[in-house]
Amino acid sequence: MIRYGLLLLLLFSNFSAAEELTLPVAKDFLMDSQKVWKQKTPILIMFSIPGCGYCKKIKEDVLSPMAEMPEYQKKIIIRHIDAQSFDEINNFYNEEVSHNEFAFKYAVNFFPTVILVDNYGATLGKIVGVPSDEYYWTDLDEVIEKSIKKLHQRMNAEL
């Protein structure tokens, strides 16, 4: 009986740990833009709203694990925006705006939306919604790779 209790406790503790996976919340994009210059990596911004099942699925199954992997930590800077929140953040121009205003600036009205941006906040790549549950990670990987190439082209461009 005790074994079954311990097994159940172990099972439930694993489920609660999975639910605790969170993405780094956006706070200061001006500081993040400095990291883009140094690391030459784009910023991946996930826009979501509370209660969105697909948002939760993408956060838990794709982006949270991705944020923990050293391979992706070298490729991208991951940030999360709650499009319904009025919490203040610092945008790319050192202005305080709410998460809601920030999402409005990017015309995000379908969730989840993932946008990759350069150091000025200009869009490099985008995935709206979940085109395919099965291939989302692969699709996102392609968008990340294309965004990295675009960023490097922009940063190496001569005037």
Backbone as ProteinMPNN parsed JSONL, in Angstrom:
{"seq_chain_A": "MIRYGLLLLLLFSNFSAAEELTLPVAKDFLMDSQKVWKQKTPILIMFSIPGCGYCKKIKEDVLSPMAEMPEYQKKIIIRHIDAQSFDEINNFYNEEVSHNEFAFKYAVNFFPTVILVDNYGATLGKIVGVPSDEYYWTDLDEVIEKSIKKLHQRMNAEL", "coords_chain_A": {"N_chain_A": [[0.819, -1.199, 0.0], [1.917, 1.236, 0.797], [3.839, 1.496, -1.147], [2.291, 1.985, -3.441], [1.218, 4.434, -2.762], [3.531, 6.005, -2.649], [4.289, 5.776, -5.318], [2.139, 7.078, -6.577], [2.489, 9.631, -5.469], [4.976, 10.296, -6.56], [4.303, 10.299, -9.288], [2.392, 12.402, -9.401], [3.986, 14.506, -8.511], [5.752, 14.771, -10.635], [4.004, 15.645, -12.651], [3.217, 18.128, -11.603], [5.658, 19.433, -11.643], [6.074, 19.618, -14.368], [4.085, 21.418, -15.038], [5.105, 23.695, -13.944], [6.947, 24.681, -15.656], [8.112, 27.511, -17.168], [8.302, 30.371, -19.317], [10.894, 32.794, -19.889], [9.858, 35.88, -18.823], [9.17, 38.843, -20.605], [10.913, 41.816, -19.907], [12.763, 43.907, -20.279], [13.412, 45.043, -23.225], [15.288, 46.706, -24.347], [17.662, 46.128, -23.003], [17.825, 43.465, -23.778], [18.247, 43.847, -26.495], [20.866, 44.683, -26.539], [22.149, 42.323, -25.923], [21.606, 40.959, -28.264], [23.277, 42.297, -30.073], [25.798, 41.606, -28.998], [25.796, 38.753, -28.909], [24.843, 38.046, -31.363], [22.347, 36.878, -31.877], [18.899, 36.295, -32.512], [15.86, 37.581, -30.957], [13.338, 35.637, -29.658], [9.982, 35.99, -29.384], [7.23, 34.993, -27.626], [3.84, 35.359, -27.889], [1.017, 35.176, -25.924], [-2.15, 34.31, -24.383], [-3.916, 34.061, -21.26], [-5.576, 30.991, -20.525], [-5.566, 29.934, -23.053], [-5.431, 27.034, -24.751], [-3.729, 25.992, -26.783], [-1.608, 27.759, -26.539], [-0.604, 27.099, -24.011], [0.172, 24.464, -24.515], [2.211, 24.791, -26.466], [4.022, 26.324, -24.98], [4.666, 24.5, -22.885], [5.422, 22.087, -24.216], [7.226, 22.784, -26.221], [8.591, 25.47, -26.196], [9.42, 25.962, -23.455], [11.056, 23.644, -22.842], [12.938, 24.134, -24.875], [14.056, 26.541, -24.04], [15.618, 25.676, -21.965], [17.616, 24.199, -23.115], [21.035, 24.03, -23.913], [21.907, 24.272, -26.59], [19.944, 25.862, -27.845], [20.045, 28.089, -26.246], [22.289, 29.319, -27.113], [21.505, 30.079, -29.623], [19.137, 31.674, -29.632], [17.288, 34.272, -27.909], [14.875, 33.919, -25.591], [11.663, 35.202, -24.913], [8.615, 36.009, -23.185], [5.354, 37.264, -23.744], [2.416, 38.28, -22.251], [-0.424, 38.913, -23.699], [-2.71, 40.013, -22.621], [-2.02, 41.291, -20.37], [-1.366, 44.097, -18.241], [1.003, 44.729, -17.158], [4.023, 46.52, -16.888], [6.662, 46.912, -19.274], [9.93, 47.455, -20.673], [10.378, 48.777, -23.802], [11.976, 48.442, -27.085], [12.86, 51.0, -27.488], [13.387, 52.158, -25.114], [11.083, 52.896, -23.77], [8.381, 52.8, -21.481], [5.919, 50.412, -21.687], [2.844, 48.538, -21.719], [2.407, 44.948, -21.598], [0.221, 44.357, -23.163], [0.022, 46.642, -24.861], [2.42, 46.318, -26.221], [1.979, 43.922, -27.627], [-0.069, 44.83, -29.262], [1.322, 46.655, -30.866], [2.739, 44.932, -32.491], [0.689, 43.888, -33.906], [-0.585, 41.566, -33.047], [-3.098, 39.309, -32.868], [-3.971, 36.773, -32.743], [-3.562, 33.699, -31.153], [-1.38, 31.052, -30.091], [1.274, 33.316, -30.969], [4.415, 33.471, -32.419], [7.186, 35.444, -32.721], [10.209, 36.34, -34.235], [12.759, 38.662, -33.684], [15.022, 41.387, -34.529], [17.73, 43.417, -33.186], [16.529, 45.901, -33.176], [13.911, 45.408, -32.951], [12.657, 44.737, -35.258], [10.835, 42.558, -37.351], [11.943, 39.283, -38.041], [11.115, 36.707, -38.504], [8.149, 34.621, -38.301], [5.517, 32.797, -36.701], [2.201, 32.085, -36.769], [-0.318, 30.989, -34.712], [-0.866, 27.421, -34.486], [0.166, 25.697, -36.885], [0.711, 22.973, -37.338], [0.522, 20.47, -35.055], [2.157, 18.243, -34.855], [4.479, 18.89, -36.295], [5.423, 21.258, -35.248], [7.757, 21.936, -33.737], [9.777, 21.419, -35.629], [9.012, 23.21, -37.671], [9.334, 25.614, -36.28], [12.066, 25.499, -35.767], [13.055, 25.829, -38.392], [12.215, 28.454, -38.943], [13.681, 29.796, -37.001], [16.343, 29.298, -37.872], [16.312, 30.599, -40.405], [15.828, 33.186, -39.515], [18.111, 33.734, -38.025], [20.01, 33.777, -40.085], [19.05, 35.994, -41.568], [19.398, 38.006, -39.63], [22.2, 38.005, -39.327], [22.915, 38.815, -41.902], [21.861, 41.411, -41.918], [23.327, 42.578, -39.833], [25.88, 42.473, -40.832], [25.804, 44.03, -43.037], [26.952, 46.606, -45.194], [27.029, 50.129, -45.363]], "CA_chain_A": [[0.0, 0.0, 0.0], [2.805, 2.396, 0.864], [4.483, 1.601, -2.459], [1.353, 2.644, -4.36], [1.146, 5.838, -2.333], [4.76, 6.663, -3.103], [4.216, 5.84, -6.771], [1.204, 8.157, -6.905], [3.13, 10.892, -5.103], [5.995, 10.536, -7.572], [3.604, 10.64, -10.524], [1.8, 13.743, -9.297], [5.045, 15.511, -8.396], [6.259, 14.988, -11.99], [3.03, 16.468, -13.37], [3.261, 19.503, -11.115], [6.914, 20.016, -12.124], [5.88, 19.958, -15.776], [3.262, 22.611, -15.116], [5.859, 24.839, -13.477], [7.806, 25.181, -16.721], [7.694, 28.838, -17.605], [9.216, 31.067, -20.215], [11.362, 34.068, -19.34], [8.921, 36.967, -19.108], [9.807, 40.053, -21.131], [11.001, 42.912, -18.943], [13.526, 45.04, -20.792], [13.888, 44.722, -24.567], [16.484, 47.498, -24.645], [18.783, 45.31, -22.52], [17.893, 42.29, -24.649], [18.814, 44.24, -27.788], [22.32, 44.716, -26.361], [22.574, 40.924, -26.026], [21.548, 40.612, -29.687], [24.513, 42.816, -30.666], [26.959, 40.85, -28.514], [25.711, 37.33, -29.215], [24.37, 37.887, -32.741], [21.222, 35.944, -31.819], [17.61, 36.999, -32.491], [14.968, 37.425, -29.81], [12.094, 34.938, -29.946], [8.938, 36.475, -28.477], [5.981, 34.253, -27.701], [2.67, 36.104, -27.442], [-0.063, 34.267, -25.554], [-3.154, 34.821, -23.456], [-4.325, 33.032, -20.296], [-6.707, 30.169, -20.928], [-5.381, 29.44, -24.429], [-4.911, 25.676, -24.69], [-2.582, 25.84, -27.681], [-0.5, 28.522, -25.956], [-0.06, 26.274, -22.925], [0.82, 23.305, -25.132], [3.469, 25.231, -27.095], [4.925, 26.695, -23.882], [5.119, 23.323, -22.139], [6.014, 21.035, -25.043], [8.254, 23.252, -27.156], [9.432, 26.607, -25.827], [10.071, 25.797, -22.142], [12.224, 22.764, -22.994], [13.904, 24.806, -25.742], [14.728, 27.562, -23.228], [16.547, 24.993, -21.072], [18.641, 23.484, -23.882], [22.197, 24.866, -24.238], [21.952, 24.503, -28.038], [19.075, 26.984, -28.181], [20.49, 29.257, -25.486], [23.303, 29.962, -27.953], [20.883, 30.509, -30.881], [18.051, 32.643, -29.483], [16.905, 34.812, -26.601], [13.434, 33.663, -25.522], [10.876, 36.057, -24.034], [7.175, 35.766, -23.227], [4.446, 38.4, -23.569], [1.006, 37.979, -21.988], [-1.083, 39.988, -24.453], [-3.807, 40.607, -21.855], [-1.455, 41.883, -19.158], [-1.044, 45.519, -18.242], [2.304, 44.887, -16.513], [4.91, 47.372, -17.691], [7.971, 46.454, -19.737], [10.71, 48.45, -21.394], [10.448, 48.346, -25.197], [13.261, 48.616, -27.754], [13.201, 52.428, -27.525], [13.487, 52.571, -23.719], [9.799, 53.443, -23.336], [7.584, 51.847, -20.716], [4.635, 50.049, -22.297], [2.297, 47.307, -21.142], [2.472, 43.776, -22.468], [-0.899, 44.527, -24.08], [0.419, 47.63, -25.876], [3.499, 45.727, -27.003], [1.336, 42.974, -28.548], [-0.81, 45.644, -30.226], [2.308, 47.21, -31.793], [3.076, 43.873, -33.449], [-0.581, 43.472, -34.52], [-0.856, 40.178, -32.67], [-4.487, 39.134, -32.445], [-4.244, 35.341, -32.799], [-2.625, 33.141, -30.191], [-0.105, 31.708, -29.835], [2.06, 33.85, -32.072], [5.837, 33.538, -32.121], [7.864, 36.373, -33.628], [11.636, 36.531, -34.005], [13.086, 40.047, -34.01], [16.419, 41.795, -34.425], [18.027, 44.311, -32.072], [15.655, 47.073, -33.233], [12.53, 44.95, -32.836], [12.122, 44.456, -36.593], [10.498, 41.146, -37.498], [12.781, 38.432, -38.879], [10.34, 35.508, -38.805], [6.89, 34.606, -37.547], [4.58, 31.671, -36.795], [0.914, 32.451, -36.183], [-1.09, 29.803, -34.382], [-0.172, 26.135, -34.499], [-0.194, 25.09, -38.165], [0.766, 21.51, -37.226], [0.984, 19.991, -33.747], [3.181, 17.238, -35.051], [5.71, 19.44, -36.859], [5.651, 22.627, -34.76], [9.16, 22.106, -33.365], [10.526, 21.47, -36.88], [8.681, 24.487, -38.319], [9.966, 26.677, -35.503], [13.507, 25.4, -36.028], [13.31, 26.432, -39.709], [12.042, 29.909, -38.802], [14.831, 30.263, -36.214], [17.524, 29.282, -38.741], [16.166, 31.679, -41.393], [15.932, 34.455, -38.79], [19.533, 33.923, -37.697], [20.672, 34.185, -41.331], [18.641, 37.378, -41.853], [20.042, 38.882, -38.64], [23.62, 38.118, -39.667], [23.005, 39.642, -43.11], [21.608, 42.81, -41.519], [24.415, 43.074, -38.985], [27.108, 42.541, -41.633], [25.578, 44.91, -44.199], [27.725, 47.851, -45.201], [26.302, 51.265, -45.953]], "C_chain_A": [[0.867, 1.27, 0.0], [3.493, 2.602, -0.485], [3.582, 2.335, -3.451], [1.213, 4.13, -4.034], [2.352, 6.617, -2.802], [4.77, 6.814, -4.626], [3.292, 6.97, -7.22], [1.804, 9.522, -6.597], [4.182, 11.276, -6.141], [5.369, 10.967, -8.895], [3.073, 12.065, -10.481], [2.868, 14.823, -9.164], [5.668, 15.783, -9.761], [5.306, 15.853, -12.8], [3.095, 17.907, -12.896], [4.555, 20.183, -11.548], [6.782, 20.426, -13.576], [5.061, 21.231, -15.912], [4.021, 23.869, -14.709], [6.813, 25.391, -14.533], [7.277, 26.533, -17.195], [8.743, 29.412, -18.543], [9.699, 32.337, -19.531], [10.421, 35.199, -19.778], [9.702, 38.185, -19.601], [9.782, 41.14, -20.062], [11.644, 44.145, -19.56], [14.125, 44.678, -22.157], [15.099, 45.558, -24.966], [17.731, 46.73, -24.189], [18.951, 44.063, -23.399], [18.522, 42.634, -25.995], [20.343, 44.341, -27.712], [22.895, 43.298, -26.46], [22.58, 40.471, -27.489], [22.838, 41.07, -30.365], [25.714, 41.962, -30.281], [26.948, 39.406, -29.014], [25.338, 37.033, -30.667], [23.288, 36.806, -32.832], [19.917, 36.731, -31.784], [16.845, 36.753, -31.185], [13.697, 36.739, -30.3], [11.078, 35.402, -28.906], [7.687, 35.635, -28.69], [4.885, 35.117, -27.101], [1.576, 35.092, -27.125], [-1.063, 34.994, -24.67], [-3.511, 33.695, -22.482], [-5.54, 32.262, -20.816], [-6.62, 29.622, -22.342], [-4.703, 28.07, -24.36], [-3.69, 25.457, -25.566], [-1.369, 26.6, -27.156], [0.194, 27.691, -24.883], [0.72, 25.096, -23.495], [2.173, 23.688, -25.734], [4.477, 25.635, -26.027], [5.525, 25.458, -23.232], [5.888, 22.324, -22.994], [7.17, 21.496, -25.916], [9.156, 24.326, -26.538], [10.106, 26.492, -24.462], [11.244, 24.821, -22.218], [13.327, 23.411, -23.836], [14.72, 25.826, -24.938], [15.77, 26.955, -22.301], [17.714, 24.342, -21.806], [19.797, 24.41, -24.26], [22.291, 25.21, -25.729], [21.134, 25.735, -28.424], [19.442, 28.249, -27.405], [21.554, 30.024, -26.256], [22.692, 30.574, -29.215], [19.908, 31.66, -30.738], [17.925, 33.125, -28.046], [15.387, 34.676, -26.541], [12.767, 34.58, -24.5], [9.399, 35.764, -24.232], [6.409, 37.058, -22.967], [3.042, 37.861, -23.349], [0.211, 39.14, -22.573], [-2.264, 40.621, -23.716], [-3.316, 41.331, -20.602], [-1.185, 43.373, -19.339], [0.23, 45.796, -17.454], [3.212, 45.657, -17.463], [6.204, 46.657, -18.058], [8.665, 47.617, -20.426], [10.833, 47.964, -22.836], [11.83, 48.631, -25.788], [13.743, 50.068, -27.776], [13.236, 53.028, -26.131], [12.225, 53.275, -23.219], [9.065, 52.381, -22.537], [6.233, 51.659, -21.388], [4.131, 48.79, -21.608], [2.509, 46.155, -22.119], [1.408, 43.891, -23.556], [-0.553, 45.498, -25.21], [1.497, 47.07, -26.801], [2.936, 44.753, -28.036], [0.577, 43.732, -29.633], [0.133, 46.217, -31.282], [2.686, 46.195, -32.868], [1.842, 43.289, -34.125], [-0.886, 41.994, -34.254], [-2.283, 40.088, -32.163], [-4.93, 37.681, -32.553], [-3.164, 34.659, -31.971], [-2.553, 31.626, -30.292], [0.498, 32.274, -31.12], [3.506, 33.928, -31.587], [6.473, 34.419, -33.182], [9.336, 36.426, -33.246], [12.0, 37.919, -34.503], [14.585, 40.293, -33.885], [16.584, 42.771, -33.26], [17.195, 45.593, -32.076], [14.186, 46.7, -33.058], [11.881, 44.672, -34.18], [11.949, 42.941, -36.758], [11.425, 40.435, -38.483], [12.02, 37.193, -39.339], [9.125, 35.439, -37.895], [6.14, 33.293, -37.768], [3.316, 32.095, -36.063], [0.122, 31.178, -35.946], [-0.223, 28.559, -34.333], [-0.575, 25.423, -35.784], [-0.221, 23.561, -38.113], [1.333, 21.147, -35.865], [2.232, 19.131, -33.895], [4.524, 17.835, -35.488], [6.053, 20.833, -36.331], [7.13, 22.865, -34.444], [10.012, 22.253, -34.623], [10.281, 22.787, -37.609], [9.365, 25.647, -37.608], [11.469, 26.68, -35.717], [13.872, 26.057, -37.359], [13.217, 27.959, -39.635], [13.223, 30.502, -38.017], [16.069, 30.348, -37.105], [17.475, 30.399, -39.788], [16.332, 33.04, -40.734], [17.379, 34.758, -38.419], [20.29, 34.391, -38.934], [20.334, 35.639, -41.683], [19.334, 38.354, -40.916], [21.508, 39.083, -38.984], [23.818, 38.957, -40.928], [22.827, 41.119, -42.759], [22.77, 43.382, -40.731], [25.721, 43.234, -39.769], [26.975, 43.461, -42.835], [26.409, 46.176, -44.067], [26.89, 48.927, -45.878], [27.122, 51.939, -47.005]], "O_chain_A": [[0.579, 2.238, -0.704], [3.705, 3.736, -0.915], [4.042, 3.192, -4.205], [1.102, 4.968, -4.929], [2.231, 7.741, -3.29], [5.201, 7.838, -5.157], [3.624, 7.726, -8.133], [1.646, 10.463, -7.375], [4.269, 12.434, -6.551], [5.853, 11.894, -9.543], [3.28, 12.842, -11.413], [2.681, 15.938, -9.651], [6.076, 16.914, -10.028], [5.753, 16.71, -13.561], [3.033, 18.823, -13.715], [4.558, 21.388, -11.796], [7.312, 21.46, -13.983], [5.315, 22.039, -16.805], [3.636, 24.978, -15.079], [7.419, 26.444, -14.334], [6.113, 26.654, -17.577], [9.9, 28.994, -18.555], [8.996, 32.898, -18.69], [10.227, 35.428, -20.972], [10.765, 38.509, -19.072], [8.767, 41.357, -19.399], [11.162, 45.267, -19.401], [15.201, 44.084, -22.237], [15.861, 45.152, -25.843], [18.733, 46.686, -24.902], [20.069, 43.661, -23.721], [19.243, 41.822, -26.574], [21.032, 44.11, -28.705], [23.98, 43.094, -27.006], [23.445, 39.699, -27.903], [23.428, 40.322, -31.145], [26.546, 41.63, -31.125], [27.966, 38.898, -29.485], [25.497, 35.908, -31.14], [23.303, 35.952, -33.718], [19.835, 37.743, -31.088], [17.156, 35.836, -30.423], [13.056, 37.204, -31.243], [11.282, 35.233, -27.704], [7.15, 35.572, -29.796], [4.98, 35.555, -25.954], [1.246, 34.248, -27.957], [-0.848, 36.137, -24.264], [-3.422, 32.518, -22.829], [-6.417, 32.83, -21.467], [-7.524, 28.912, -22.783], [-3.544, 27.962, -23.96], [-2.726, 24.815, -25.149], [-0.234, 26.147, -27.307], [1.42, 27.595, -24.851], [1.804, 24.771, -23.011], [3.165, 22.988, -25.533], [5.662, 25.325, -26.15], [6.739, 25.37, -23.049], [6.895, 21.773, -22.549], [8.008, 20.685, -26.311], [10.357, 24.108, -26.378], [11.262, 26.891, -24.323], [12.324, 25.128, -21.713], [14.511, 23.253, -23.54], [15.928, 25.956, -25.136], [16.707, 27.641, -21.892], [18.705, 23.97, -21.176], [19.573, 25.46, -24.86], [22.708, 26.311, -26.089], [21.577, 26.552, -29.232], [19.173, 29.358, -27.866], [21.708, 31.233, -26.078], [23.277, 31.477, -29.813], [19.842, 32.531, -31.606], [18.387, 32.479, -27.105], [14.685, 35.264, -27.364], [13.239, 34.719, -23.371], [8.979, 35.327, -25.303], [6.766, 37.842, -22.088], [2.533, 37.083, -24.155], [0.181, 40.228, -21.998], [-2.767, 41.66, -24.142], [-4.111, 41.914, -19.864], [-0.83, 43.841, -20.421], [0.519, 46.943, -17.114], [3.173, 45.466, -18.678], [6.764, 45.901, -17.264], [8.045, 48.638, -20.721], [11.335, 46.866, -23.077], [12.748, 49.018, -25.065], [14.914, 50.328, -28.056], [13.132, 54.243, -25.965], [12.293, 54.144, -22.35], [9.118, 51.198, -22.873], [5.501, 52.62, -21.627], [4.905, 48.062, -20.987], [2.757, 46.364, -23.307], [1.654, 43.567, -24.717], [-0.805, 45.209, -26.379], [1.486, 47.316, -28.007], [3.366, 44.755, -29.19], [0.58, 43.323, -30.794], [-0.214, 46.262, -32.463], [2.923, 46.56, -34.02], [1.944, 42.295, -34.844], [-1.379, 41.278, -35.125], [-2.64, 40.707, -31.161], [-6.122, 37.384, -32.467], [-1.987, 35.002, -32.076], [-3.567, 30.979, -30.554], [0.253, 31.765, -32.214], [3.778, 34.395, -30.481], [6.324, 34.181, -34.381], [9.672, 36.542, -32.067], [11.609, 38.317, -35.6], [15.314, 39.537, -33.242], [15.676, 42.928, -32.444], [17.161, 46.302, -31.071], [13.318, 47.573, -33.023], [10.682, 44.399, -34.243], [12.807, 42.155, -36.355], [11.661, 40.908, -39.595], [12.254, 36.689, -40.437], [9.068, 36.102, -36.859], [6.128, 32.748, -38.871], [3.357, 32.425, -34.877], [-0.087, 30.385, -36.864], [0.993, 28.635, -34.16], [-1.528, 24.644, -35.796], [-1.058, 22.926, -38.753], [2.479, 21.472, -35.552], [3.212, 19.276, -33.164], [5.581, 17.34, -35.097], [6.893, 21.518, -36.913], [7.691, 23.887, -34.84], [10.882, 23.122, -34.678], [11.219, 23.41, -38.107], [9.908, 26.548, -38.247], [12.081, 27.742, -35.834], [14.878, 26.761, -37.45], [14.051, 28.664, -40.204], [13.702, 31.589, -38.342], [16.77, 31.36, -37.094], [18.48, 31.068, -40.03], [16.912, 33.95, -41.326], [17.817, 35.906, -38.492], [21.119, 35.296, -38.85], [21.215, 36.418, -42.048], [19.805, 39.406, -41.348], [22.007, 40.207, -38.938], [24.776, 39.724, -41.018], [23.564, 41.972, -43.253], [23.157, 44.533, -40.931], [26.57, 44.045, -39.4], [27.94, 43.652, -43.576], [26.55, 46.74, -42.982], [26.153, 48.669, -46.829], [26.673, 52.913, -47.609]]}, "name": "protein", "num_of_chains": 1, "seq": "MIRYGLLLLLLFSNFSAAEELTLPVAKDFLMDSQKVWKQKTPILIMFSIPGCGYCKKIKEDVLSPMAEMPEYQKKIIIRHIDAQSFDEINNFYNEEVSHNEFAFKYAVNFFPTVILVDNYGATLGKIVGVPSDEYYWTDLDEVIEKSIKKLHQRMNAEL"}
